[in-house]
């Protein structure tokens, strides 16, 4: 009886991962049902494409088989924006709300589960953080809307200008990548100013709410997590900008003059799960495409509106690699010694992600034998990292391939790691076996 009780209470469907999976699945079905209403569409569309749109919105991915601006009415666009907002607040907020809906108070075990999945500092109250997330998200979205409206109201008029600005503010802050315009931000009114506003919004949303919370509240010293995120984000943005400028040095894909720097910086930022594009990705080199896929896999911060293996995981892996190369038996970072447990988790995250990417790529290659393999791999990486960038394959996918991408987007949002730990976690056994050595290299 004891064992069955534990399984029923703390099994996958009762865990944070299971609750989130149910939330996103049910939310996407509800969103698809609303999008099937005649008031939501300007023309007929199949249910699969509408469901694909709903899943892409609630998982803040941005892959689309329908044009958001022309195939959906204002009501349909509002539905998509609400799905983005619901899904974009990340594990911590949605998971907490789901658990609050089931129990009057969150137990210590549940608080611990939510905190572990979002790297919440032990000194920060989960409830206080939830309130901060809601208020900060609304205020930031409002500010971005006002800034974009300054450029788009003169161009489109008050009604359409405010609508486009609000939609893009929600999409940018939540790293969704949905755009009202069919070419995303390539020929957007406002030029580089609008591109930079989007960049600041998506970088803020991708930093993680823990970092933002510590930056905006009195702190004697930022936590090691926040410092890692700030330093790591700046490093990847600079490296990404320089790399794209190098790879596209003999091409006109980035434009000319100052536009080249803006385009390179924006694509370096957006590939870490935002999904907007200010240039035609098909005109970029294969080297740039591969580099962008690496950025998609890395992703942004834990507890943010973004996806990927997380920047902190990537930094931990690099730190462990340097420790091995230097022959050290411990890992140090920013003056702190890190537990082996952190490195084991980071390694597990990377292995699981690569295994998922490999298996899904093989399946999609088998389903789409006539497509360019690089284009297919780019699509899979984008879907699993909830990025939303595409080289034009999404609309040409077969039914089976669309269903596969839908599953990948859901898995990518809930996080492969959270699913894995929820399915495979077992109580720790007090028995310790004798040590051993295995030859490597």
C-alpha positions as CSV (number, residue, x, y, z in Angstrom):
1,X,0.0,0.0,0.0
2,X,2.8,2.3,0.8
3,X,4.5,1.9,-2.5
4,X,1.3,2.4,-4.5
5,X,0.6,5.5,-2.5
6,X,3.9,7.0,-3.3
7,X,3.6,6.2,-7.0
8,X,0.1,7.7,-7.3
9,X,1.0,10.8,-5.4
10,X,4.5,11.5,-6.7
11,X,4.4,9.8,-10.1
12,X,4.9,11.7,-13.3
13,X,1.3,13.1,-13.6
14,X,1.5,14.4,-10.1
15,X,4.9,16.0,-10.5
16,X,5.7,19.5,-11.7
17,X,6.6,18.1,-15.1
18,X,3.4,16.2,-15.5
19,X,1.3,19.2,-14.4
20,X,3.0,21.5,-16.9
21,X,2.6,18.9,-19.7
22,X,-1.1,18.7,-19.0
23,X,-1.3,22.5,-18.8
24,X,0.4,23.1,-22.2
25,X,-1.5,20.2,-23.9
26,X,-4.9,21.3,-22.6
27,X,-4.1,25.0,-23.3
28,X,-3.1,24.2,-26.9
29,X,-6.3,22.2,-27.5
30,X,-8.4,25.1,-26.1
31,X,-6.5,27.5,-28.2
32,X,-7.0,25.4,-31.4
33,X,-10.7,25.2,-30.6
34,X,-10.9,29.0,-30.4
35,X,-9.0,29.4,-33.7
36,X,-11.4,27.1,-35.5
37,X,-14.2,29.7,-34.9
38,X,-15.1,31.7,-38.0
39,X,-14.4,34.9,-36.1
40,X,-10.8,33.9,-35.7
41,X,-9.9,33.3,-39.3
42,X,-10.0,35.3,-42.6
43,X,-10.1,32.0,-44.6
44,X,-10.6,28.3,-44.2
45,X,-7.8,26.3,-42.6
46,X,-7.3,22.7,-41.6
47,X,-7.5,21.7,-37.9
48,X,-4.0,20.3,-37.9
49,X,-2.6,23.7,-39.0
50,X,-4.7,25.5,-36.4
51,X,-3.5,23.1,-33.7
52,X,0.1,23.5,-34.9
53,X,-0.3,27.3,-34.5
54,X,-1.8,26.9,-31.0
55,X,1.0,24.6,-29.8
56,X,3.6,26.8,-31.3
57,X,2.1,29.8,-29.5
58,X,1.7,28.3,-26.1
59,X,5.1,26.8,-26.2
60,X,6.4,30.2,-27.4
61,X,8.2,28.6,-30.3
62,X,7.1,30.6,-33.3
63,X,7.1,28.0,-36.1
64,X,4.0,28.6,-38.3
65,X,2.2,26.9,-41.2
66,X,-0.2,29.8,-41.5
67,X,0.5,33.5,-41.8
68,X,-0.4,35.2,-38.5
69,X,-1.1,38.6,-40.1
70,X,-3.2,37.6,-43.1
71,X,-4.8,34.2,-42.1
72,X,-6.1,35.3,-38.7
73,X,-8.5,38.1,-37.8
74,X,-7.9,40.5,-34.9
75,X,-9.7,38.1,-32.6
76,X,-7.5,35.2,-33.8
77,X,-4.4,37.2,-33.2
78,X,-5.6,38.0,-29.6
79,X,-6.1,34.3,-29.0
80,X,-2.5,33.7,-30.2
81,X,-1.2,36.5,-28.0
82,X,-3.0,35.1,-25.0
83,X,-1.5,31.6,-25.7
84,X,1.9,33.2,-25.9
85,X,1.5,35.0,-22.6
86,X,0.2,32.0,-20.9
87,X,3.0,29.8,-22.0
88,X,5.8,32.3,-21.9
89,X,6.0,32.9,-18.2
90,X,7.9,29.6,-17.9
91,X,7.9,26.7,-15.5
92,X,7.8,28.6,-12.2
93,X,4.7,30.7,-12.7
94,X,2.5,28.2,-14.7
95,X,3.6,25.4,-12.5
96,X,2.8,27.3,-9.3
97,X,-0.7,28.3,-10.6
98,X,-1.5,24.7,-11.6
99,X,-0.5,23.5,-8.1
100,X,-2.5,26.3,-6.5
101,X,-5.5,25.2,-8.4
102,X,-5.2,21.8,-7.0
103,X,-4.3,22.6,-3.4
104,X,-5.0,25.5,-1.2
105,X,-1.4,25.8,-0.1
106,X,1.8,24.5,-1.8
107,X,3.6,21.9,0.3
108,X,7.3,22.2,1.1
109,X,8.0,19.3,-1.2
110,X,6.2,21.1,-4.1
111,X,8.0,24.4,-3.3
112,X,11.2,22.5,-3.4
113,X,10.3,20.9,-6.8
114,X,9.4,24.2,-8.3
115,X,12.5,25.9,-6.9
116,X,14.8,23.3,-8.2
117,X,13.4,23.4,-11.7
118,X,14.0,27.2,-11.9
119,X,17.1,27.7,-9.8
120,X,15.2,29.7,-7.3
121,X,17.4,31.1,-4.5
122,X,16.4,29.6,-1.1
123,X,16.0,33.1,0.4
124,X,13.4,34.1,-2.2
125,X,9.8,33.3,-1.5
126,X,8.1,31.5,-4.3
127,X,4.9,33.5,-3.8
128,X,6.8,36.8,-3.8
129,X,8.6,35.8,-6.9
130,X,5.3,34.9,-8.7
131,X,3.9,38.3,-7.8
132,X,7.0,40.0,-9.1
133,X,6.9,38.0,-12.4
134,X,3.3,39.0,-13.1
135,X,3.9,42.7,-12.4
136,X,7.2,42.9,-14.2
137,X,5.9,41.1,-17.2
138,X,2.9,43.4,-17.5
139,X,4.9,46.6,-17.0
140,X,7.7,45.5,-19.5
141,X,5.1,44.5,-22.1
142,X,3.4,47.8,-21.7
143,X,6.6,49.8,-22.1
144,X,7.6,47.8,-25.2
145,X,4.1,48.3,-26.7
146,X,4.4,52.1,-26.2
147,X,7.8,52.2,-27.8
148,X,6.7,50.2,-30.8
149,X,3.5,52.2,-31.1
150,X,5.5,55.4,-31.6
151,X,6.8,54.0,-34.9
152,X,3.7,52.1,-36.1
153,X,0.8,54.4,-35.3
154,X,2.0,57.0,-37.8
155,X,2.4,54.2,-40.4
156,X,-0.7,52.1,-39.8
157,X,-3.1,54.3,-37.8
158,X,-4.1,54.2,-34.2
159,X,-6.1,50.9,-34.2
160,X,-3.7,48.8,-36.3
161,X,-0.6,50.5,-34.9
162,X,-1.5,49.8,-31.3
163,X,-2.6,46.2,-32.1
164,X,0.6,45.4,-33.9
165,X,2.7,47.0,-31.1
166,X,0.9,45.1,-28.3
167,X,1.1,41.7,-30.2
168,X,4.8,42.2,-30.9
169,X,5.5,43.3,-27.3
170,X,4.0,40.1,-26.0
171,X,5.8,38.0,-28.6
172,X,9.2,39.6,-28.1
173,X,9.2,39.6,-24.3
174,X,8.1,36.0,-24.2
175,X,10.6,35.0,-26.8
176,X,7.9,33.6,-29.1
177,X,8.9,34.9,-32.5
178,X,5.4,35.3,-33.8
179,X,5.0,38.4,-36.0
180,X,2.1,40.2,-37.6
181,X,4.2,40.8,-40.7
182,X,4.7,37.9,-43.2
183,X,8.5,38.6,-43.4
184,X,8.9,39.0,-39.7
185,X,11.1,42.1,-39.1
186,X,12.9,42.2,-42.5
187,X,11.1,45.2,-44.0
188,X,9.4,46.4,-40.8
189,X,8.5,50.1,-40.5
190,X,10.9,51.8,-38.1
191,X,14.0,50.0,-39.3
192,X,16.8,49.5,-36.9
193,X,15.1,51.2,-34.0
194,X,12.3,48.7,-34.0
195,X,14.8,45.8,-34.3
196,X,16.7,47.1,-31.3
197,X,13.5,47.4,-29.2
198,X,12.7,43.8,-30.0
199,X,16.3,42.8,-29.1
200,X,16.1,44.4,-25.7
201,X,12.7,42.9,-25.0
202,X,13.7,39.3,-25.9
203,X,17.1,39.6,-24.1
204,X,15.2,40.7,-20.9
205,X,12.7,37.9,-21.2
206,X,15.5,35.4,-21.7
207,X,17.6,36.4,-18.7
208,X,15.4,34.6,-16.3
209,X,13.2,36.1,-13.6
210,X,15.6,35.3,-10.8
211,X,18.3,37.5,-12.4
212,X,15.8,40.3,-12.9
213,X,14.4,40.0,-9.4
214,X,17.9,40.3,-7.9
215,X,18.8,43.2,-10.1
216,X,15.6,45.1,-9.1
217,X,15.6,44.4,-5.4
218,X,18.2,45.4,-2.8
219,X,21.0,42.8,-2.7
220,X,24.3,42.9,-0.9
221,X,25.7,40.8,-3.8
222,X,24.3,39.1,-6.8
223,X,24.1,35.3,-6.5
224,X,26.5,33.2,-8.5
225,X,23.6,32.2,-10.8
226,X,22.8,35.8,-11.7
227,X,26.4,36.7,-12.2
228,X,26.8,33.7,-14.5
229,X,23.8,34.7,-16.5
230,X,24.9,38.3,-17.0
231,X,28.5,37.5,-17.9
232,X,27.5,34.6,-20.1
233,X,24.8,36.5,-21.9
234,X,27.2,39.4,-22.7
235,X,29.9,37.0,-23.9
236,X,27.5,35.0,-26.2
237,X,26.0,38.2,-27.6
238,X,29.5,39.6,-28.5
239,X,30.8,36.3,-29.7
240,X,27.7,35.7,-31.8
241,X,27.8,39.1,-33.4
242,X,31.5,38.8,-34.3
243,X,31.0,35.2,-35.6
244,X,28.1,36.2,-37.9
245,X,30.0,39.2,-39.2
246,X,33.0,36.8,-39.9
247,X,30.9,34.1,-41.6
248,X,29.0,36.6,-43.7
249,X,32.0,38.9,-44.5
250,X,31.8,38.2,-48.3
251,X,28.0,38.2,-48.5
252,X,25.3,40.9,-48.6
253,X,22.9,39.0,-46.3
254,X,23.5,41.3,-43.3
255,X,23.1,44.5,-45.4
256,X,25.7,47.2,-45.4
257,X,27.2,49.8,-43.0
258,X,25.7,50.0,-39.6
259,X,22.9,47.7,-40.7
260,X,25.4,44.8,-40.7
261,X,26.2,45.2,-37.0
262,X,22.5,45.5,-36.1
263,X,21.6,42.5,-38.2
264,X,24.4,40.4,-36.8
265,X,23.7,41.4,-33.2
266,X,19.9,40.7,-33.6
267,X,20.4,37.3,-35.1
268,X,22.9,36.4,-32.4
269,X,20.3,37.4,-29.8
270,X,17.2,35.9,-31.4
271,X,18.7,32.5,-32.1
272,X,18.9,31.8,-28.4
273,X,15.1,31.1,-28.5
274,X,13.4,34.3,-29.7
275,X,12.6,33.3,-33.3
276,X,12.4,36.7,-35.0
277,X,14.5,37.4,-38.1
278,X,15.5,40.8,-39.5
279,X,17.2,39.3,-42.6
280,X,16.5,36.4,-45.0
281,X,18.0,33.3,-43.3
282,X,18.2,31.4,-46.6
283,X,20.7,33.9,-47.9
284,X,23.1,33.2,-45.0
285,X,26.0,30.7,-45.3
286,X,26.0,27.1,-44.0
287,X,28.5,28.1,-41.3
288,X,26.1,30.7,-40.0
289,X,23.3,28.2,-40.0
290,X,25.4,25.7,-37.9
291,X,26.5,28.4,-35.5
292,X,22.8,29.5,-35.1
293,X,21.9,25.9,-34.3
294,X,24.5,25.8,-31.6
295,X,23.0,28.9,-30.1
296,X,19.5,27.3,-30.2
297,X,20.8,24.3,-28.3
298,X,22.4,26.5,-25.6
299,X,19.3,28.7,-25.2
300,X,18.9,31.3,-22.5
301,X,18.4,31.4,-18.7
302,X,16.6,29.0,-16.3
303,X,13.2,30.2,-15.2
304,X,13.0,32.5,-18.2
305,X,10.6,32.6,-21.2
306,X,13.1,30.9,-23.3
307,X,14.3,27.3,-24.0
308,X,17.4,25.3,-24.8
309,X,19.6,23.4,-22.4
310,X,20.1,26.7,-20.6
311,X,23.1,29.0,-20.6
312,X,24.1,28.0,-17.0
313,X,24.2,24.3,-18.1
314,X,26.6,25.2,-21.0
315,X,28.9,27.2,-18.6
316,X,29.0,24.3,-16.2
317,X,30.0,21.9,-19.0
318,X,32.8,24.2,-20.1
319,X,34.0,24.6,-16.5
320,X,34.1,20.9,-16.1
321,X,36.0,20.5,-19.3
322,X,38.6,23.0,-18.2
323,X,38.9,21.2,-14.9
324,X,39.6,17.9,-16.6
325,X,42.1,19.4,-19.0
326,X,44.0,21.0,-16.1
327,X,44.0,17.7,-14.2
328,X,41.9,19.1,-11.2
329,X,39.5,16.9,-9.3
330,X,37.2,19.8,-8.4
331,X,35.5,22.6,-10.4
332,X,35.8,26.2,-9.4
333,X,33.7,29.1,-10.8
334,X,33.6,32.8,-9.7
335,X,35.5,31.9,-6.6
336,X,33.2,29.0,-5.6
337,X,33.8,25.3,-5.6
338,X,30.9,23.5,-7.4
339,X,29.6,20.1,-6.4
340,X,30.0,17.1,-8.6
341,X,26.2,16.9,-8.6
342,X,25.9,20.0,-10.7
343,X,28.3,18.6,-13.4
344,X,26.4,15.3,-13.4
345,X,23.1,17.1,-14.0
346,X,24.6,19.3,-16.7
347,X,26.1,16.3,-18.4
348,X,22.8,14.5,-18.2
349,X,21.0,17.5,-19.7
350,X,23.3,17.6,-22.7
351,X,23.3,13.9,-23.3
352,X,19.5,13.7,-23.1
353,X,19.1,16.7,-25.4
354,X,21.5,15.4,-28.0
355,X,19.8,11.9,-27.9
356,X,16.4,13.5,-28.5
357,X,17.8,15.7,-31.3
358,X,19.4,12.6,-32.9
359,X,16.3,10.4,-32.7
360,X,13.9,13.1,-33.9
361,X,16.2,14.2,-36.8
362,X,16.4,10.5,-38.0
363,X,12.6,10.2,-37.9
364,X,12.1,13.5,-39.8
365,X,14.8,12.6,-42.3
366,X,12.9,9.3,-43.0
367,X,9.6,11.2,-43.3
368,X,10.9,13.9,-45.6
369,X,13.5,12.2,-47.8
370,X,13.3,14.8,-50.5
371,X,14.2,17.7,-48.2
372,X,17.7,19.1,-47.6
373,X,19.1,17.4,-44.5
374,X,20.5,20.7,-43.1
375,X,17.1,22.3,-43.4
376,X,15.5,19.4,-41.6
377,X,18.1,19.4,-38.8
378,X,17.7,23.2,-38.5
379,X,13.9,22.8,-38.1
380,X,14.2,20.1,-35.4
381,X,16.8,22.1,-33.4
382,X,14.5,25.1,-33.6
383,X,11.5,23.2,-32.5
384,X,13.1,21.5,-29.5
385,X,14.8,24.7,-28.4
386,X,11.4,26.5,-28.8
387,X,13.1,29.0,-31.0
388,X,10.9,29.3,-34.1
389,X,13.4,30.1,-36.8
390,X,13.0,28.2,-40.0
391,X,14.6,27.9,-43.4
392,X,11.2,27.7,-45.0
393,X,10.4,24.0,-44.4
394,X,7.5,24.3,-41.9
395,X,4.8,25.0,-44.4
396,X,5.9,22.2,-46.7
397,X,5.9,19.4,-44.0
398,X,3.7,16.4,-44.5
399,X,1.0,15.5,-41.9
400,X,3.1,13.0,-40.0
401,X,6.0,15.5,-39.9
402,X,3.8,18.2,-38.5
403,X,2.5,15.9,-35.8
404,X,6.1,15.1,-34.9
405,X,7.1,18.7,-34.7
406,X,4.1,19.4,-32.5
407,X,5.3,16.7,-30.1
408,X,8.8,18.1,-30.2
409,X,7.6,21.6,-29.4
410,X,5.7,20.3,-26.4
411,X,8.7,18.4,-25.1
412,X,11.0,21.3,-25.7
413,X,8.7,23.6,-23.6
414,X,8.3,21.3,-20.6
415,X,12.0,20.5,-20.9
416,X,13.6,17.2,-21.7
417,X,15.3,17.2,-18.4
418,X,12.2,17.8,-16.3
419,X,10.3,15.1,-18.2
420,X,13.3,12.7,-17.8
421,X,13.7,13.3,-14.0
422,X,9.9,13.1,-13.5
423,X,9.7,9.7,-15.3
424,X,13.0,8.2,-14.0
425,X,13.4,9.6,-10.5
426,X,13.6,7.1,-7.8
427,X,14.2,7.4,-4.0
428,X,17.9,7.5,-3.1
429,X,19.1,4.2,-1.7
430,X,21.3,4.3,1.4
431,X,23.5,1.5,0.0
432,X,26.8,2.6,-1.4
433,X,28.8,0.2,-3.5
434,X,32.6,-0.2,-3.5
435,X,34.5,2.2,-5.7
436,X,36.1,1.2,-9.0
437,X,38.2,2.6,-11.8
438,X,37.5,2.6,-15.5
439,X,40.2,3.4,-18.2
440,X,39.2,6.3,-20.4
441,X,40.9,7.7,-23.5
